[in-house]
């Protein structure tokens, strides 16, 4: 139970961190926008967007490094973990130098000749660009250290350092209120300094706490290890790019056929779903190291048990909020946005349904990463992610409406989930029947009861603030039905013991 308790503790920490950082970030953004004005704020985000564009590379390499460190921790091979970390650092140092060179040559040329920047802002934009380049360099070489923290499941330090980073950025935003000149450059330089300080704190802490976090370029360099890391990261990149390709591809497709209003509706739906999905995302971040360590320790049974539990509970964490939101989306959007773009409600509903379908088999992604054999998995899943683009184009070209595109979107999510189950069976030898009975069948009684009650309530009861009661009623019904209809005897017993432990700690 030690592993399970750690997962729960880490999940709680990540939820708390997410709540704090989201609130601080929203407040900081509001201050920066008001102080800089729309033009400078737009310039900041235009140039800062380079970091966002490169973040997919960071996440891909971080996933590779974390997987290999966690896997080898499962084998208790300290020397191998040291080698993985050292060669990961060498690899990221090489990547960061290449990125630095490209940004300071091709990037500067693109900035000067292709971006539409007012003439009087070119000087500031160039200096700001150099700040962003250095920030990007620091971020890339920090990846192996983040991987060490995640592999060791040190979510406490990770949460503290992320909250501190958000607070520093808020302080930087507050400081520019009192400046008369060069507010944009001061804020950009502040972000660079904050990134450097955070990296420095991480490096000092990790080097003191974890003996595997050592780098000896001459002794530790190993061509085969770097090749292994690069191979895994390259195929993982296929999955990342397929997701990005689907998201960005649909934006372009909708723009071609419907214009910017549908783009706005789709963008809002993505923002809504990402916020609703944050609970399950944090849970996966907490449980992934345990999944990989179990595989590394050759404990396939525990690994699969964790994978099925993560899929099931990830679905619960998402759907508990998503279902009442689907029923009350019109009122929620009206209160949040006031002026809601056409078709926003419908797109939000379609995307939330697709996300819940995806969540039922999302734990398989962790299983395949843990096994290290991800080539076929990434190709197959990537194919079904991207298939909506040509299919959607043909539907719209033939005169079908937007609903047809999202029906196809949901269809491909279902087919992608089935494909995941077959990959799990043929590559890891896990029975589809066991997964079906342990995960998918378990959610049907819960879904039937909650959807029925929510439907009856919203049909019979009318009020401007009905969504508050719907959320409370739906959540209460969800907890009841999950506990009595969807959990196994062992899972209910574990929850009871957990409640008893929490009560004893609170009383003491």
C-alpha positions as CSV (number, residue, x, y, z in Angstrom):
1,X,0.0,0.0,0.0
2,X,3.0,2.3,0.3
3,X,2.9,2.9,-3.5
4,X,-0.8,3.6,-3.4
5,X,-0.5,6.0,-0.5
6,X,2.3,7.9,-2.3
7,X,0.2,8.2,-5.5
8,X,-2.7,9.6,-3.4
9,X,-0.4,12.1,-1.6
10,X,1.3,13.2,-4.8
11,X,-2.1,13.6,-6.6
12,X,-3.3,15.8,-3.7
13,X,-0.1,17.9,-4.0
14,X,-0.5,18.3,-7.7
15,X,-4.2,19.3,-7.4
16,X,-3.3,21.9,-4.9
17,X,-0.4,23.2,-7.0
18,X,-2.6,23.4,-10.1
19,X,-5.3,25.4,-8.3
20,X,-2.8,27.9,-6.9
21,X,-0.8,28.3,-10.1
22,X,-3.9,28.7,-12.3
23,X,-5.3,31.4,-10.0
24,X,-1.9,33.3,-9.8
25,X,-1.4,33.0,-13.6
26,X,-4.8,34.4,-14.4
27,X,-4.3,37.3,-12.1
28,X,-0.7,37.9,-13.4
29,X,-2.0,37.9,-17.0
30,X,-4.7,40.4,-16.2
31,X,-2.1,42.8,-14.6
32,X,0.4,42.4,-17.5
33,X,-2.3,43.1,-20.1
34,X,-3.5,46.2,-18.3
35,X,0.0,47.6,-17.8
36,X,1.6,46.8,-21.1
37,X,-1.4,47.5,-23.2
38,X,-2.7,45.3,-26.1
39,X,0.1,46.0,-28.5
40,X,3.1,45.2,-26.2
41,X,1.2,42.3,-24.7
42,X,0.6,40.9,-28.2
43,X,4.3,41.4,-29.0
44,X,5.3,39.6,-25.8
45,X,3.1,36.6,-26.7
46,X,4.1,36.6,-30.3
47,X,7.8,36.3,-29.5
48,X,7.2,34.2,-26.4
49,X,5.3,31.9,-28.6
50,X,8.6,30.4,-29.7
51,X,8.9,28.8,-26.3
52,X,5.4,27.3,-26.6
53,X,6.3,26.0,-30.1
54,X,9.4,24.3,-28.7
55,X,7.7,23.0,-25.6
56,X,6.5,19.9,-27.4
57,X,10.2,19.0,-27.9
58,X,10.8,19.4,-24.2
59,X,7.8,17.3,-23.2
60,X,8.9,14.6,-25.6
61,X,12.5,14.4,-24.3
62,X,11.3,14.7,-20.7
63,X,9.0,11.7,-21.2
64,X,11.9,9.7,-22.6
65,X,14.3,10.6,-19.8
66,X,11.7,10.0,-17.1
67,X,10.7,6.6,-18.6
68,X,14.3,5.3,-18.6
69,X,15.1,6.7,-15.1
70,X,11.9,5.3,-13.6
71,X,12.3,1.9,-15.4
72,X,15.9,1.5,-14.1
73,X,14.9,2.6,-10.6
74,X,12.5,-0.3,-10.7
75,X,15.5,-2.6,-11.3
76,X,17.4,-0.9,-8.4
77,X,20.3,-0.2,-10.9
78,X,21.9,3.0,-9.5
79,X,24.8,2.9,-12.0
80,X,22.4,2.5,-14.9
81,X,20.3,5.5,-13.6
82,X,23.4,7.6,-13.4
83,X,24.3,6.7,-16.9
84,X,20.8,7.6,-18.2
85,X,20.8,10.9,-16.4
86,X,24.4,11.9,-17.5
87,X,23.7,11.0,-21.2
88,X,20.3,12.7,-21.1
89,X,22.1,15.9,-19.9
90,X,24.6,15.5,-22.7
91,X,21.8,15.0,-25.2
92,X,19.8,18.0,-24.0
93,X,22.9,20.2,-23.9
94,X,23.5,19.3,-27.6
95,X,19.8,20.0,-28.4
96,X,19.9,23.4,-26.6
97,X,23.1,24.5,-28.4
98,X,21.5,23.6,-31.8
99,X,18.3,25.4,-30.9
100,X,20.3,28.4,-29.7
101,X,22.2,28.6,-33.0
102,X,19.0,28.2,-35.1
103,X,17.1,30.9,-33.2
104,X,20.0,33.4,-33.2
105,X,20.4,33.0,-37.0
106,X,17.2,31.8,-38.8
107,X,15.0,33.1,-35.9
108,X,16.5,36.6,-36.1
109,X,16.1,36.7,-39.9
110,X,12.5,35.6,-39.6
111,X,11.8,38.2,-36.9
112,X,13.3,41.0,-39.0
113,X,11.8,40.1,-42.4
114,X,8.6,38.1,-41.9
115,X,6.8,39.2,-38.7
116,X,4.6,42.2,-38.8
117,X,6.0,44.4,-36.1
118,X,5.7,48.2,-36.0
119,X,9.0,49.9,-36.9
120,X,9.4,51.7,-33.6
121,X,9.1,48.3,-31.8
122,X,11.8,46.4,-33.8
123,X,14.6,47.3,-31.4
124,X,12.6,46.2,-28.3
125,X,11.4,43.0,-30.1
126,X,15.0,42.0,-31.0
127,X,16.2,42.4,-27.4
128,X,13.1,40.6,-26.1
129,X,13.8,37.8,-28.6
130,X,17.3,37.4,-27.2
131,X,15.8,37.1,-23.7
132,X,13.4,34.4,-25.0
133,X,16.3,32.5,-26.7
134,X,18.3,32.3,-23.4
135,X,15.2,31.3,-21.5
136,X,14.6,28.5,-24.0
137,X,18.2,27.3,-23.6
138,X,17.8,27.2,-19.8
139,X,14.5,25.4,-20.1
140,X,15.9,22.6,-22.4
141,X,18.9,21.8,-20.2
142,X,16.6,21.7,-17.1
143,X,14.7,18.7,-18.6
144,X,16.9,15.9,-17.1
145,X,16.5,17.5,-13.6
146,X,12.7,17.6,-13.9
147,X,12.8,14.0,-15.0
148,X,14.7,13.1,-11.9
149,X,12.1,14.8,-9.7
150,X,9.2,13.0,-11.5
151,X,11.0,9.6,-11.5
152,X,11.6,9.9,-7.7
153,X,8.0,11.0,-7.3
154,X,9.1,14.1,-5.4
155,X,5.9,16.1,-6.2
156,X,6.2,18.1,-3.0
157,X,9.4,19.9,-4.1
158,X,8.1,20.1,-7.7
159,X,4.8,21.7,-6.5
160,X,6.6,24.1,-4.2
161,X,9.0,25.2,-6.9
162,X,6.2,25.7,-9.5
163,X,4.1,27.8,-7.1
164,X,7.2,29.9,-6.3
165,X,7.8,30.4,-10.0
166,X,4.2,31.6,-10.4
167,X,4.6,34.0,-7.4
168,X,7.8,35.4,-8.8
169,X,6.1,36.1,-12.1
170,X,3.2,37.8,-10.2
171,X,5.8,40.0,-8.4
172,X,7.4,40.9,-11.8
173,X,4.0,41.8,-13.1
174,X,3.3,44.0,-10.0
175,X,6.8,45.7,-10.4
176,X,6.1,46.9,-13.9
177,X,3.1,48.8,-12.6
178,X,5.5,51.3,-11.0
179,X,7.8,51.7,-14.0
180,X,7.5,54.6,-16.4
181,X,9.7,53.3,-19.3
182,X,10.8,50.0,-20.8
183,X,8.1,48.0,-19.1
184,X,8.1,45.3,-21.8
185,X,11.8,44.8,-21.7
186,X,11.9,44.8,-17.9
187,X,9.2,42.1,-17.8
188,X,10.9,40.0,-20.4
189,X,14.2,40.2,-18.5
190,X,12.4,39.4,-15.3
191,X,11.1,36.2,-16.8
192,X,14.6,35.2,-17.9
193,X,16.0,35.8,-14.4
194,X,13.1,33.9,-12.8
195,X,13.8,30.9,-15.1
196,X,17.5,31.0,-14.2
197,X,16.8,31.2,-10.5
198,X,14.3,28.3,-10.6
199,X,16.8,26.2,-12.6
200,X,19.6,27.0,-10.1
201,X,17.4,26.0,-7.1
202,X,16.4,22.8,-8.8
203,X,20.0,21.8,-9.7
204,X,21.4,22.6,-6.2
205,X,18.6,20.7,-4.5
206,X,18.7,17.7,-6.8
207,X,22.5,17.3,-6.7
208,X,22.4,17.3,-2.9
209,X,19.4,14.9,-2.6
210,X,20.0,12.4,-5.4
211,X,23.3,10.8,-5.9
212,X,22.4,9.7,-9.5
213,X,22.2,13.3,-10.6
214,X,25.9,13.6,-11.5
215,X,27.4,14.4,-14.8
216,X,30.9,13.4,-15.9
217,X,31.1,14.1,-19.6
218,X,34.3,12.0,-20.2
219,X,33.4,9.0,-18.1
220,X,29.6,8.8,-18.5
221,X,29.3,9.4,-22.2
222,X,27.7,6.4,-23.9
223,X,26.7,6.4,-27.6
224,X,24.3,3.5,-27.2
225,X,22.4,5.1,-24.3
226,X,22.0,8.4,-26.2
227,X,20.8,6.3,-29.2
228,X,18.3,4.5,-27.0
229,X,17.0,7.8,-25.6
230,X,16.7,9.4,-29.0
231,X,14.9,6.4,-30.5
232,X,12.3,6.4,-27.8
233,X,11.9,10.2,-27.9
234,X,11.5,10.2,-31.7
235,X,8.6,7.7,-31.7
236,X,7.0,9.6,-28.7
237,X,7.3,12.7,-30.8
238,X,5.1,11.0,-33.5
239,X,2.3,10.8,-30.9
240,X,2.8,14.4,-29.7
241,X,2.8,15.7,-33.3
242,X,-0.3,13.8,-34.2
243,X,-2.2,15.4,-31.3
244,X,-0.9,18.9,-32.3
245,X,-1.6,18.2,-35.9
246,X,-5.2,17.3,-35.2
247,X,-5.8,20.3,-33.0
248,X,-4.1,22.8,-35.4
249,X,-5.4,21.0,-38.5
250,X,-9.0,21.4,-37.3
251,X,-8.5,25.1,-36.7
252,X,-7.3,25.5,-40.3
253,X,-10.1,23.3,-41.6
254,X,-12.8,25.2,-39.8
255,X,-11.3,28.5,-40.9
256,X,-11.4,27.5,-44.5
257,X,-15.0,26.5,-44.5
258,X,-16.6,28.7,-41.8
259,X,-14.3,31.6,-40.9
260,X,-13.0,32.9,-37.6
261,X,-16.2,32.6,-35.6
262,X,-16.0,28.8,-35.6
263,X,-12.3,29.1,-34.7
264,X,-13.3,31.1,-31.6
265,X,-15.9,28.5,-30.6
266,X,-13.4,25.7,-31.1
267,X,-10.7,27.5,-29.1
268,X,-13.1,28.1,-26.2
269,X,-14.1,24.4,-26.3
270,X,-10.4,23.4,-26.0
271,X,-9.9,25.7,-23.1
272,X,-13.0,24.4,-21.3
273,X,-12.0,20.7,-21.8
274,X,-8.4,21.3,-20.7
275,X,-9.5,22.8,-17.4
276,X,-12.1,20.1,-16.8
277,X,-9.4,17.4,-17.6
278,X,-6.8,18.8,-15.2
279,X,-7.8,16.4,-12.3
280,X,-7.2,13.3,-14.4
281,X,-4.1,14.8,-15.9
282,X,-2.6,15.4,-12.4
283,X,-3.5,11.9,-11.4
284,X,-1.7,10.4,-14.4
285,X,1.4,12.5,-13.6
286,X,1.4,11.1,-10.0
287,X,0.8,7.5,-11.0
288,X,3.0,7.2,-14.1
289,X,6.3,6.7,-12.2
290,X,4.8,3.8,-10.3
291,X,3.7,2.2,-13.5
292,X,7.1,2.4,-15.1
293,X,8.9,1.2,-11.9
294,X,6.6,-1.8,-11.7
295,X,7.5,-2.7,-15.3
296,X,11.2,-2.1,-14.5
297,X,10.9,-4.5,-11.5
298,X,9.4,-7.1,-13.9
299,X,6.1,-6.9,-12.0
300,X,3.9,-6.9,-15.0
301,X,0.8,-7.8,-12.9
302,X,1.1,-4.7,-10.7
303,X,1.8,-2.5,-13.8
304,X,-1.3,-3.7,-15.6
305,X,-3.3,-3.3,-12.3
306,X,-2.1,0.3,-12.0
307,X,-2.9,1.0,-15.7
308,X,-6.5,-0.2,-15.4
309,X,-7.0,1.7,-12.2
310,X,-5.6,4.9,-13.8
311,X,-7.9,4.5,-16.8
312,X,-10.9,3.9,-14.6
313,X,-10.3,6.6,-12.0
314,X,-9.1,9.0,-14.6
315,X,-12.5,8.6,-16.3
316,X,-14.3,9.2,-13.0
317,X,-12.3,12.3,-12.2
318,X,-13.1,13.7,-15.7
319,X,-16.7,12.7,-16.0
320,X,-17.8,13.8,-12.5
321,X,-17.3,17.4,-13.7
322,X,-17.9,16.8,-17.5
323,X,-21.4,15.3,-17.3
324,X,-23.1,18.2,-15.3
325,X,-21.1,20.7,-17.5
326,X,-22.5,19.0,-20.6
327,X,-26.1,19.4,-19.3
328,X,-25.5,23.0,-18.2
329,X,-23.0,24.2,-20.8
330,X,-25.3,27.0,-22.1
331,X,-25.7,28.7,-18.7
332,X,-22.1,28.2,-17.7
333,X,-20.8,29.8,-21.0
334,X,-23.3,32.6,-20.7
335,X,-22.1,33.5,-17.2
336,X,-18.4,33.2,-18.1
337,X,-18.3,34.8,-21.6
338,X,-21.6,36.8,-21.7
339,X,-21.3,37.1,-25.5
340,X,-20.9,33.4,-26.6
341,X,-19.8,32.7,-30.2
342,X,-22.2,30.6,-32.2
343,X,-21.8,26.8,-32.0
344,X,-19.6,27.0,-28.9
345,X,-22.1,25.0,-26.8
346,X,-22.3,22.2,-29.3
347,X,-18.5,21.9,-29.9
348,X,-17.9,21.8,-26.1
349,X,-20.3,18.9,-25.8
350,X,-18.8,17.0,-28.7
351,X,-15.2,17.5,-27.5
352,X,-16.1,16.5,-23.9
353,X,-17.8,13.3,-25.1
354,X,-14.7,12.5,-27.2
355,X,-12.4,13.2,-24.3
356,X,-14.4,10.9,-22.0
357,X,-14.2,8.1,-24.6
358,X,-10.4,8.6,-24.9
359,X,-10.0,8.5,-21.1
360,X,-11.4,5.0,-20.9
361,X,-8.2,3.6,-22.5
362,X,-5.7,6.4,-21.8
363,X,-3.9,4.3,-19.2
364,X,-2.7,2.0,-22.0
365,X,-0.5,4.9,-23.1
366,X,1.4,4.6,-19.8
367,X,1.7,0.8,-20.2
368,X,3.2,1.1,-23.7
369,X,5.6,3.8,-22.5
370,X,6.6,1.6,-19.6
371,X,7.3,-1.3,-21.9
372,X,9.5,0.9,-24.1
373,X,8.1,-0.7,-27.3
374,X,6.1,2.3,-28.6
375,X,6.7,2.4,-32.4
376,X,3.6,0.5,-33.5
377,X,1.5,2.1,-30.8
378,X,2.4,5.6,-31.8
379,X,1.9,4.9,-35.5
380,X,-1.5,3.4,-35.0
381,X,-2.8,5.9,-32.4
382,X,-1.3,8.8,-34.4
383,X,-3.1,7.6,-37.6
384,X,-6.5,7.6,-35.9
385,X,-5.8,11.1,-34.3
386,X,-5.0,12.5,-37.8
387,X,-7.7,10.6,-39.7
388,X,-10.3,13.2,-38.8
389,X,-8.6,15.8,-41.0
390,X,-9.1,14.2,-44.4
391,X,-12.4,12.7,-43.3
392,X,-13.6,16.1,-42.1
393,X,-12.5,17.8,-45.2
394,X,-14.4,15.3,-47.4
395,X,-17.6,15.7,-45.3
396,X,-17.5,19.5,-45.5
397,X,-16.7,19.4,-49.2
398,X,-19.7,17.1,-49.8
399,X,-21.9,19.6,-48.1
400,X,-22.3,18.0,-44.6
401,X,-22.5,20.4,-41.6
402,X,-20.2,20.8,-38.6
403,X,-22.1,18.2,-36.6
404,X,-21.1,15.5,-39.1
405,X,-17.4,16.3,-38.6
406,X,-17.7,15.9,-34.8
407,X,-19.7,12.7,-35.2
408,X,-16.7,11.4,-37.2
409,X,-14.3,12.9,-34.5
410,X,-16.1,10.8,-31.8
411,X,-16.1,7.8,-34.1
412,X,-12.3,7.9,-34.5
413,X,-11.9,8.2,-30.8
414,X,-13.9,5.0,-30.4
415,X,-11.8,3.2,-33.1
416,X,-8.6,4.6,-31.6
417,X,-9.6,3.2,-28.2
418,X,-10.3,-0.3,-29.7
419,X,-6.9,-0.1,-31.5
420,X,-5.3,0.6,-28.1
421,X,-6.9,-2.6,-26.6
422,X,-5.6,-4.7,-29.5
423,X,-2.1,-3.2,-29.2
424,X,-2.2,-4.0,-25.4
425,X,-3.2,-7.6,-26.2
426,X,-0.7,-8.3,-29.0
427,X,2.4,-6.5,-27.5
428,X,1.9,-7.1,-23.8
429,X,-0.3,-10.2,-23.8
430,X,-3.1,-8.6,-21.8
431,X,-6.6,-10.0,-22.3
432,X,-9.1,-7.5,-23.8
433,X,-11.8,-9.3,-21.8
434,X,-10.1,-8.6,-18.5
435,X,-9.6,-4.9,-19.4
436,X,-13.2,-4.7,-20.6
437,X,-14.6,-6.2,-17.4
438,X,-12.3,-4.3,-15.1
439,X,-12.6,-0.8,-16.6
440,X,-15.2,-0.3,-19.3
441,X,-18.1,-2.4,-17.9
442,X,-17.5,-0.8,-14.4
443,X,-18.4,2.7,-15.6
444,X,-21.7,1.8,-17.3
445,X,-23.9,1.6,-14.1
446,X,-22.4,4.9,-12.9
447,X,-23.0,6.6,-16.3
448,X,-26.6,5.3,-16.6
449,X,-27.6,6.5,-13.1
450,X,-25.9,9.9,-13.3
451,X,-27.0,10.8,-16.8
452,X,-30.6,9.7,-16.1
453,X,-30.9,11.8,-12.9
454,X,-29.2,14.9,-14.5
455,X,-31.5,14.6,-17.6
456,X,-34.7,14.3,-15.5
457,X,-33.6,17.2,-13.3
458,X,-32.7,19.7,-16.0
459,X,-35.9,18.8,-17.9
460,X,-38.2,19.4,-15.0
461,X,-36.5,22.2,-13.1
462,X,-35.9,25.7,-14.6
463,X,-33.9,28.4,-12.9
464,X,-31.1,30.9,-13.8
465,X,-28.8,29.3,-11.3
466,X,-30.0,25.7,-11.8
467,X,-26.4,24.7,-12.8
468,X,-25.3,25.0,-9.2
469,X,-27.9,22.5,-8.0
470,X,-27.2,20.3,-11.1
471,X,-23.5,20.2,-10.2
472,X,-24.2,19.4,-6.6
473,X,-26.8,16.7,-7.4
474,X,-24.7,15.2,-10.2
475,X,-21.5,15.1,-8.0
476,X,-23.4,13.5,-5.1
477,X,-24.9,10.9,-7.3
478,X,-21.6,10.2,-8.9
479,X,-19.8,9.5,-5.6
480,X,-22.6,7.2,-4.5
481,X,-22.9,5.3,-7.7
482,X,-19.1,5.0,-8.2
483,X,-18.6,3.7,-4.6
484,X,-21.4,1.1,-4.7
485,X,-21.5,0.1,-8.4
486,X,-18.1,0.7,-10.0
487,X,-15.5,-0.1,-7.3
488,X,-14.3,-3.5,-6.4
489,X,-14.4,-4.9,-2.9
490,X,-10.7,-4.3,-2.5
491,X,-11.0,-0.7,-3.7
492,X,-13.8,0.1,-1.3
493,X,-11.8,-1.4,1.5
494,X,-8.8,0.7,0.6
495,X,-10.9,3.9,0.5
496,X,-12.4,3.1,3.9
497,X,-8.9,2.7,5.5
498,X,-7.8,5.9,3.8
499,X,-10.7,7.8,5.3
500,X,-9.9,6.4,8.8
501,X,-6.3,7.4,8.4
502,X,-7.2,10.9,7.4
503,X,-9.6,11.3,10.3
504,X,-7.0,10.1,12.8
505,X,-4.5,12.6,11.5
506,X,-7.0,15.5,11.6
507,X,-8.1,14.6,15.2
508,X,-4.5,14.4,16.4
